[in-house]
Amino acid sequence: MIDVFLVASKGIPARYGGFETFAEKLVQGKQNEELKYHVSCMDNDEKHFEYCGADCFNVKVSLPGPAGRIFHVARVLGQIVRWKKENPDSQTIVYVLGCRIGPLMRRYAKKLRAMNVTVCVNPDGLEWKRAKWSGPAKGFLKYCEKCLVTNADLIICDSKSIEAYIQKTYQGKIKETAFLAYGAKIPEGDCESQKFESWKEKHQISENGYYLIVGRFVPDNNYQTMLKEFMTSDTKKDLVIVTNVEKNKFYQQLEKETGFHNDERIKFVGTVYDEKLLQCIRKKAFAYLHGHEVGGTNPSLLEALAATECNILLDVGFNKEVAEDAALYWSKETGALKETLTKAERLTLEEYSAMGRKAKLRITEAYRWETIISAYEQLFVSLKEGR
């Protein structure tokens, strides 16, 4: 038996972001009976429970904010150290997701390695580049990244661009890297029409009559550019934004700078946690707009390619690596996105359908969950066999 600990997601069942979905898919899709997954979860009710055959264990978050995340991950690793002492014969792999453990990584990696535990890490995207962080915060996050990757036995990147960045930036200071993509699933069958009809009626939206944005409401996802460009366009379609906005400071800033509240086509509809409904919302959109600029392979982009016929993406390396020629691209230059929206609406039915076929083929060839799960299982087994 190989015990694999997945550390630093919020936990499963998944209700949040990419790492949580990844952990859930890995657990749900497990094929190799030689593997036993253990998943840390953020919850003050410190107990163990089983989910899809995985041992899930809650660990308290002792402090709010980023500091709380750092110490949470440290507490998780401390519990794994104690578990390993009680199970010395276990073949154990620890897989840390993201850089939040930061400067404490060296201490715990050293302890774990001394106990014959293999330490794998996923640095995620370039978190320190996000526009929301101040200069000192960016410096600290870059330092966290360094602490993570230089103390790992294996660095797993879900983007080839991120892997190339890690290899170049930390040349001579790291051990091994590997590229293993994130996954997506092409929706099967018809939409859950009743839920979608209710959602559509609630927000006064028509099928195929809207552009869609799904993503965190943060500056580096380029909401300002997308809103401004959309507002200057002549499209009769709506812009539907599925995000966690709660009229916060960033929302108020955008409202003041763009005046989007005066454009009836722009509709913030809140979050949608019902996976089947969200798939249907993607499928029934005219096109998906993607403004993510950092972060490597973005789960919402994969899910859009799997479901939406036309995808319109910011022209950066991460996005082009994923979609290749299965999307239209725009730059942040004034007028560029407006022009791309016009181009999208001038596509013939055959051109439009061909884009959808290309997008789904891209998912099938490179990002199927079944393929990703199998690759991870092979990797975990090979690590304990010394390969």
PAVEXSE-172546 format. One line per 2 residues: number of its first residue (from 1); their letters; for each residue x, z, y of C-alpha. Coordinates in pm, whole numbers, plus 50000, padded with zeros to 5 digits. Layout:
# residues N
NUM) a) X,Z,Y  ...
//
This chain:
# residues 387
1) mi) 50000,50000,50000  50118,49910,50350
3) dv) 49979,50130,50627  49942,49940,50956
5) fl) 49863,50140,51270  49705,49947,51559
7) va) 49782,50143,51875  49672,50127,52242
9) sk) 49339,49947,52233  49036,50141,52350
11) gi) 48920,50127,51991  48662,49974,51762
13) pa) 48379,49877,51735  48490,49650,52020
15) ry) 48305,49688,52350  48575,49601,52599
17) gg) 48858,49347,52609  49091,49128,52412
19) fe) 49292,49388,52222  48976,49563,52108
21) tf) 48830,49235,51982  49160,49154,51812
23) ae) 49164,49489,51630  48805,49445,51519
25) kl) 48858,49089,51392  49173,49190,51203
27) vq) 48988,49474,51034  48671,49278,50960
29) gk) 48856,48977,50823  49107,49159,50604
31) qn) 49180,48975,50279  49494,49143,50145
33) ee) 49408,49463,49958  49770,49570,49992
35) lk) 49706,49648,50360  49538,49958,50502
37) yh) 49457,49953,50873  49450,50262,51096
39) vs) 49308,50209,51447  49351,50452,51735
41) cm) 49047,50494,51962  49002,50652,52305
43) dn) 48747,50931,52266  48740,51301,52342
45) de) 48567,51372,52011  48885,51381,51803
47) kh) 48771,51284,51457  48838,51023,51189
49) fe) 48576,50771,51084  48572,50457,50874
51) yc) 48486,50116,51016  48496,49801,50799
53) ga) 48737,49978,50563  48974,50087,50841
55) dc) 49067,50448,50914  48979,50496,51281
57) fn) 49092,50807,51465  48988,50927,51808
59) vk) 49248,51065,52049  49163,51231,52380
61) vs) 49254,51081,52714  49399,51381,52895
63) lp) 49431,51227,53244  49236,50962,53441
65) gp) 49376,50624,53541  49702,50453,53434
67) ag) 49880,50786,53375  49610,50881,53129
69) ri) 49664,50557,52934  50039,50622,52909
71) fh) 49997,50975,52778  49712,50868,52550
73) va) 49939,50617,52374  50214,50879,52357
75) rv) 49971,51124,52192  49869,50856,51941
77) lg) 50232,50788,51849  50290,51164,51820
79) qi) 50005,51185,51570  50150,50894,51371
81) vr) 50486,51076,51356  50310,51381,51210
83) wk) 50112,51161,50969  50432,50996,50849
85) ke) 50591,51335,50780  50294,51413,50556
87) np) 50311,51069,50391  50685,51002,50360
89) ds) 50646,50745,50081  50412,50520,50281
91) qt) 50533,50177,50384  50435,50201,50750
93) iv) 50410,49955,51038  50314,50055,51393
95) yv) 50183,49777,51616  50163,49876,51986
97) lg) 49933,49655,52194  50036,49624,52560
99) cr) 50299,49788,52776  50122,50107,52885
101) ig) 50346,50344,52682  50630,50237,52913
103) pl) 50926,50475,52949  50808,50695,52660
105) mr) 50848,50407,52415  51217,50470,52353
107) ry) 51159,50830,52243  50883,50747,51994
109) ak) 51040,50426,51864  51356,50622,51783
111) kl) 51156,50886,51593  50955,50629,51402
113) ra) 51255,50417,51312  51435,50724,51178
115) mn) 51138,50766,50941  51169,50406,50818
117) vt) 50868,50287,51022  50874,49928,51149
119) vc) 50779,49909,51519  50605,49592,51639
121) vn) 50479,49540,51995  50266,49291,52183
123) pd) 50364,49277,52554  50034,49105,52643
125) gl) 50062,48892,52959  50266,48939,53272
127) ew) 50074,49247,53387  50328,49324,53661
129) kr) 50250,48990,53830  49886,49073,53897
131) ak) 49794,49058,54265  49604,49387,54254
133) ws) 49925,49590,54213  50138,49717,54501
135) gp) 50514,49651,54509  50608,49988,54354
137) ak) 50338,49950,54087  50467,49603,53997
139) gf) 50819,49742,53966  50700,50020,53737
141) lk) 50500,49781,53517  50802,49550,53485
143) yc) 51003,49855,53377  50730,49941,53124
145) ek) 50758,49589,52983  51135,49627,52947
147) cl) 51098,49965,52773  50847,49818,52531
149) vt) 51031,49505,52421  51384,49648,52408
151) na) 51277,49926,52171  51086,49713,51920
153) dl) 51186,49573,51584  50959,49273,51643
155) ii) 50788,49140,51958  50468,48949,51879
157) cd) 50345,48716,52156  50005,48544,52155
159) sk) 50136,48276,52392  50438,48050,52347
161) si) 50496,48072,52722  50510,48452,52704
163) ea) 50748,48435,52407  50977,48199,52601
165) yi) 50966,48433,52902  51055,48737,52687
167) qk) 51343,48555,52517  51487,48434,52849
169) ty) 51436,48756,53048  51568,48995,52782
171) qg) 51826,48774,52614  52074,48984,52419
173) ki) 51863,49301,52463  51589,49242,52207
175) ke) 51572,49191,51831  51319,48938,51703
177) ta) 51018,48760,51853  50727,48582,51688
179) fl) 50437,48372,51813  50095,48455,51669
181) ay) 49798,48328,51865  49477,48504,51956
183) ga) 49163,48373,51786  48813,48243,51852
185) ki) 48513,48129,51652  48299,47823,51709
187) pe) 47935,47941,51732  47723,47838,51435
189) gd) 47355,47749,51437  47111,47770,51725
191) ce) 47121,48015,52011  46907,48326,52004
193) sq) 46651,48147,52218  46427,48442,52298
195) kf) 46710,48652,52444  46851,48353,52631
197) es) 46510,48256,52767  46456,48609,52896
199) wk) 46805,48616,53052  46755,48272,53207
201) ek) 46416,48366,53350  46550,48696,53487
203) hq) 46825,48522,53685  46628,48202,53764
205) is) 46878,47978,53591  46815,47647,53413
207) en) 46980,47526,53095  47281,47301,53166
209) gy) 47219,47371,53533  47504,47611,53601
211) yl) 47878,47653,53611  47992,47971,53438
213) iv) 48270,48222,53504  48338,48505,53257
215) gr) 48621,48747,53329  48745,49064,53491
217) fv) 48665,49089,53860  49022,49104,53991
219) pd) 49211,48901,54258  49452,48727,54019
221) nn) 49159,48552,53851  49121,48354,54176
223) yq) 48758,48434,54254  48816,48370,54623
225) tm) 48935,48013,54564  48657,47936,54317
227) lk) 48387,48074,54546  48514,47892,54856
229) ef) 48555,47560,54674  48215,47585,54508
231) mt) 48048,47664,54840  48194,47350,55000
233) sd) 48077,47130,54711  47753,46931,54709
235) tk) 47652,47036,54358  47291,47129,54299
237) kd) 47395,47349,54006  47432,47727,54022
239) lv) 47750,47929,53982  47681,48210,53735
241) iv) 47939,48489,53728  47943,48725,53430
243) tn) 48169,49012,53531  48192,49387,53577
245) ve) 48126,49379,53952  47957,49684,54098
247) kn) 47983,49585,54464  48325,49747,54480
249) kf) 48592,49704,54748  48703,49364,54616
251) yq) 48341,49243,54606  48285,49354,54965
253) ql) 48610,49189,55075  48510,48858,54915
255) ek) 48161,48882,55059  48309,48924,55408
257) et) 48570,48648,55370  48352,48385,55200
259) gf) 47993,48470,55293  47890,48385,54936
261) hn) 47577,48601,54970  47436,48325,55194
263) de) 47464,48066,54916  47163,48092,54683
265) ri) 47348,47899,54414  47596,48186,54355
267) kf) 47466,48448,54115  47650,48759,54002
269) vg) 47466,48864,53684  47672,49163,53569
271) tv) 47824,49207,53224  47682,49078,52894
273) yd) 47792,49282,52590  47560,49109,52343
275) ek) 47803,48868,52174  47537,48624,52052
277) ll) 47369,48609,52391  47704,48550,52562
279) qc) 47781,48270,52317  47450,48113,52407
281) ir) 47516,48150,52780  47848,47968,52728
283) kk) 47692,47700,52513  47410,47624,52757
285) af) 47635,47607,53066  47717,47271,53220
287) ay) 48081,47377,53256  48307,47681,53244
289) lh) 48540,47763,53536  48863,47946,53455
291) gh) 49084,48084,53732  49311,48317,53534
293) ev) 49668,48282,53657  49861,48540,53452
295) gg) 49812,48706,53116  49910,48453,52852
297) tn) 49641,48332,52613  49313,48455,52757
299) ps) 49032,48537,52511  48757,48422,52747
301) ll) 48920,48078,52768  48930,48043,52389
303) ea) 48567,48151,52363  48471,47895,52629
305) la) 48655,47615,52450  48472,47712,52132
307) at) 48128,47694,52292  48120,47505,52626
309) ec) 48134,47126,52646  48322,47096,52976
311) ni) 48599,47338,53075  48760,47333,53419
313) ll) 49083,47531,53430  49342,47641,53682
315) dv) 49650,47426,53626  49906,47681,53502
317) gf) 50124,47676,53191  49927,47941,53000
319) nk) 49601,47747,53030  49751,47405,52956
321) ev) 49924,47546,52648  49585,47649,52512
323) ae) 49355,47363,52611  49598,47068,52632
325) da) 49389,46754,52702  49055,46917,52617
327) al) 48983,47027,52975  48989,46925,53340
329) yw) 49243,47099,53564  49251,47210,53927
331) sk) 49513,47347,54165  49472,47607,54439
333) et) 49518,47346,54712  49222,47320,54949
335) ga) 48969,47068,54817  49121,47038,54468
337) lk) 48855,47233,54278  48575,47078,54484
339) et) 48705,46735,54382  48725,46841,54017
341) lt) 48364,46962,54023  48260,46621,54155
343) ka) 48464,46454,53880  48294,46667,53616
345) er) 47947,46572,53737  48040,46203,53731
347) lt) 48140,46210,53365  47932,45984,53145
349) le) 47739,46149,52862  47994,46013,52614
351) ey) 48291,46140,52819  48123,46478,52857
353) sa) 48052,46506,52482  48405,46390,52398
355) mg) 48548,46678,52602  48339,46921,52399
357) rk) 48459,46771,52071  48822,46793,52183
359) ak) 48779,47156,52286  48631,47256,51950
361) lr) 48900,47062,51765  49164,47253,51961
363) it) 49011,47584,51846  48984,47463,51485
365) ea) 49344,47343,51474  49518,47630,51651
367) yr) 49296,47931,51719  49063,47998,51424
369) we) 49035,48372,51352  49068,48309,50979
371) ti) 49405,48141,51031  49525,48410,51274
373) is) 49423,48695,51042  49597,48531,50746
375) ay) 49915,48483,50951  49916,48850,51055
377) eq) 49867,48966,50698  50155,48748,50579
379) lf) 50372,48885,50860  50297,49250,50781
381) vs) 50374,49198,50412  50697,49010,50488
383) lk) 50813,49288,50722  50795,49548,50448
385) eg) 50967,49310,50206  51256,49283,50451
387) r) 51192,48920,50540
//
